[in-house]
Each structure stands twice: as C-alpha cells, then as structure tokens.
Amino acid sequence: MNIIFFIILFPLIGFLFLSSVQGVISRKSISKIGIFSIFISFIITCFYGASIIENNDQIFTQILWKWLSINELNIDFALFLDGLSLSMLFAITGVGLLIHIFSSWYMRHKEGYSRFFAYTNLFIASMSVLVLADNFLFMYLGWEGVSVCSYLLIGFYYTEYRNNICAFKAFILTRISDIFLIIAIFLIYKKYNTFNFQEIKFLLSFLNIEGFSDLNLITLFLLLGVIGKSAQLPLQTWLSDAMVGPSPVSALIHAATMVTAGVYLIARTHFLFLLTPEILYFVALIGTLTILIASCSALVQNDIKRILAYSTMSQIGYMFLALGVKAWSAAITHLIVHAIFKALLFLSAGSLILSCKNEKNIFKMGGLRKQLPFLYITFIVGGASLISFPLVTSGFYSKGNILFNVLQTDHFYLFLIALFCSFLTAIYTFRMIFIIFHGKNVHTVSLSKNLAHNISLFILLFFSTVFGSYISPPLLYVFPLSYLLTDNKLIFEIICSILSISGIYFSYYFWIQNPYWINKIFKFKLIRCIYYFFLKGWGLDWFYNISLVNFYLYVSKILSSDPFNKIVNFFLKMIQIFNFYLLKTSNGYTRWYVTSIILGVNLIFLLILFY
C-alpha cells in the first residue's frame, strides 16, 4: 500500500484542527496533537527510508489526482520519493519532531500556544509538498506555502511593530526572488513542454550538449529564484532580522529546513545545471561571497541569535559552493548535518535567553558555565561541529568533504576564501561561547527543566558528535558518480584542524585572556569604521533603502495625485456622504418613521398623477 501522502496529510490535519481550537482544549492536548502529527510523518518516512536504504535505486511514486488538463497540458498532484527526497524528509520530519517536542516546553507560558503549533504543522506540510512534488508547479505550491508560514512565524509576536516589519521584509525579499523562479518554470515548459522533473531529465539524456543559450537563461533564473529563499547574496539581508521570532522558529525554518530549499531545488535540477558550467561557476561564486560576507558580519555581532543567523548564511554558502563544483552528495550531506547541529545551537540559545530573562546580548551575560553546565556542553559540541573541530564532530567530515571537493577543482581561489572563512567561523563561534560561559558573571539564572526540554537537546547533541558522521544519504543513484583523489587528504585535514584550533585559541586570547587588546585596536578610526560596516551587514540594507525603497515611495507619492485616482475618490466620497445621511434616518423615533411613511406615500401619489 502506497501511503506517501500521509507524510503531508497528518501535519495538514494538525494545522486545520489546531487553528480552530485555540482556547477550547488544554495546552497539554494542543502539544500532544502538534507533536503526534509530526511523529506519524516521521514514522512513515522511516518506513520508506528502510526500503530505499536497502535498495538505493528504488523510487516510489503516487498520483493523487489530476490538477489541470488543457489540451496537451496535463499536470498531476503527484508525489515522487527517491533518495534525495528521503534525505530532505528525514531533516524536515526528524529535526522538526525534536523542535516540536522542545517547543512544548519553550512556548508553555506564551500566548498563542495553539496558533504556534498550527503554523509549524502547516510549515512541515508545505515543506513536505516542496520536496515530494514530482513537477515544478506542485513544488511551487509548497515553495510559497513555506514562505507564508515563515511570514506568520517571524511575526508571531505581532504586538511589537518591529516584528511585523521584519516579517514583511522577509516576505518581500523572498517574493522578489520567486518572480525569477516562476519565470524559469515557464521557460522550462516552453522548451520541454512538461513540468515533470523526471520527464525533463529523460529528455535531456538525448540533448546532452553544453552551451544552449536558452538553457543558460533557464538555469540563471533558477539560481536567482533560489537565492532569496536560501538567504544568499544579494538577498540575504532578511535572515538576520528574522531572528525576532521564537527560537524554535529560528531552529526549524531559518536553520534546519526552509533556507535549504534552494539547495534542494538546485540539486533536484542538477541535470539542467550540468549542461551550463558557466552558471554552475556563478553558483559557486555566490556561495563563496556569501560565506565571506556572513563570516565577517558574524564576527562583530552582539546578539546571540544574529551570530547564529549569519553562521547559517555562511553554511548555506558552503552548500552552494559544493553545488557549484558538482559535489552534489557533499552538499546534501552537509545540509542534513548542519540541520542537526544548528538546531542544537538555536534551541540551546533559546534556553539560554529564557534563563537570562530574555537577554540576547552576549556581553551582558558571562560566567554561566557553572550555573548552566548542560547548556555549556551543548554549545561546546554544537559550536565545535560548526567550526569542523577535528575527528570528534560531524561537521568536520561533512564540511571537510565540501572543501576537499573544491580543492580538486580549478577554483583554487574559491577554496582559499572558503578555508579562510572556516578560520573566521572558529573565531566568532568561540568568541560567543567564551564570552557567555567564561566572561564576567552578570546574570543569576533560573531555568526550570523537564524531559521535553532535555530530550531534544540530548538527541541533537549525540548526532552533532562523530556519530553524526555515519549519516550517509542514499544518493548513489540520484546524482552522477564523482571520484575524488585522496592522496593529499591527510595533509588537507591537518591544515583544516590547525585552522579550527587556532581560531579557538585566537578567540580565547583576545576576548578572555587579554581583552584589553580589543580596546586598543578600537582606538583606530579605520577599525571602528570597518566594525560598523560589518555590523550593518556590509551596508546592503542602506543601499536598498536609498536605491529602491525611497525611490518606490517617491514614485508612489507622485502617483497619489493621479487625476483618475481623484475621480475614483470623488465617487467614494459621495457614497460616504450619502451613507452618513442615510444612517441618520435610523434614529429610533416613532414620529420620524410615521413622517417618513406619509412623505413616501405622498411621493408615490405624485408619481402616479404625473405618469
């Protein structure tokens, strides 16, 4: 029996039920329903995973119903499950389940408890549609669904004006990117007369020629269509502002799943990008530049969640770099491993923020390793995996595999930039950890713990260690085989290890052992200018405001005096005046109603006499 659709159905039912029972059932029942719906999806994913892992070439398909049928245009609501879809589903439902369990504790005293679980269930359903769809249009339905959920969850605390602005900013920037994606989808249909991924791949097997000008345009638009969702240059500015949402939202959407949708789509359409090597190079270049910008920005942030947000940008950049050098499997493996250790860091940050009375500034914390020993361990392990600490962390193997693939190509300068940014990652990650847990003690914390709080962190902690390196997605028959030379890999791993350990020592020396050096450096005006430049995200928001937002507002002001608009407003004003005086006739006085009836009867008689 084919039950793939249950992966989508149960979270969707959870959303529909929870969105209608707010204030009717208890919070305990709400959390059980929200968690159970994701648990069922995870169990079904494991069921199919056992079959695909045993036979890597196995593919499951399920046609739900016909969506459109116009002449030769036939589009189905159909599901397609292969090794790539399965890998994404394990990240979506597995990590999503742990985040839901954690959220039952984290959100317990906050308003909108049922609304929160309804939104997150809808997000899981939309993300599942995105990765299971067998055609571009069905995929686009899930693509827009996760955007709506992202908007709702970023602005979850909607009573604060700034949160609404940040949610709106994320929605608009991702919409700009989505325009290019829908154009690419239409161009694909024009060229291949189908939206189906496998049919396009089959057709390309007969047209395996590089250099199609129209194919270059298609893949370029696909790339432009995914950089917004995946927070890559130049549309990455929304992600750091999206941290105003609850910490579990940051873990679920803006670290583990939604921002990796762009990586998934490029991997799913790799057969198109293989024919356009110039666009593939552009993918690698965008990824590398994003790594550099995000790493430098994270180095100067004070907000703990913004530091983690910039680290997410840089890690997605590493995945784009891997895609650009055709290391498809390396990109997906790092996607899954990153989802695990970044979820660990974000959930740990959420616990830390609550224990410090909603304080997010790392310089207002300090000396917390004795008061919060378990969170200290989770930050150490999660941070070590983020910086690819040698041998004992999963990130060492997944990100190291990406860098080694890049080293095998001709893009040596991209490798050097990515390697240097790996050093910066070690600095800003352990700068955060040392300041919070080894700095001057400021906060007296109190944190009520329970099983729901710890069980998710324990599982994520386990897979962030070397045990996570045994995660091997079943991608053998999804992507073309690639062979790596392993002669110099030991030397490469030694160099990466030295950089990671050096970054840790650098952080400890300048922010704990001798912090006065930082004060000396900041006496130079140039250093302060560079610091402010990095702090403001390299001035991209300022540039957008000057060149686009202000221009749009100026044009809107000019168009507001449009004569046609004045004509429309005139009739609107007349209707408002007529409505105002008409309401006066309903005043409740009997004499007024009698007089009105008499006047009406006389008016009818006059009309009869004259006509």
Secondary structure by P-SEA (a helix, b strand, c coil): cccccccccaaaaaaaaaacccccccaaaaaaaaaaaaaaaaaaaaaaaaaaaacccbbbbbbcccccccccccccbbbbbcaaaaaaaaaaaaaaaaaaaaaaaaaccccaaaaaaaaaaaaaaaaaaaaacccaaaaaaaaaaaaaaaaaaaacccccaaaaaaaaaaaaaaaaaaaaaaaaaaaaaaacccccaaaaaaaaaaacccccaaaaaaaaaaaaacccccccccccccccccccccaaaaaccccccccaaaaaaaaaaaaaaaacaaaaaaaaaaaaaaaaaaaaaaaccccaaaaaaaaaaaaaaaaaaaaaacaaaaaaaaaaaaaaaaaaaaaaaaaaaaaaccccccccccccccccaaaaaaaaaaaaaaaccccccaaaaaaaaaaaaaaaccaaaaaaaaaaaaaaaaaaaaaaaaaacccccccbbbbbbcccccaaaaaaaaaaccccccccccccccccbbbbbccaaaaaaaaaaaaaaaaaaaaaacccccaaaaaaaaccaaaaaaaaaaaaccaaaaaaaaccaaaaaaaaaaacccaaaaaaaaaaaaaaaaaaaaaaaacccaaaaaaaaaaaaaaaaaaaaac
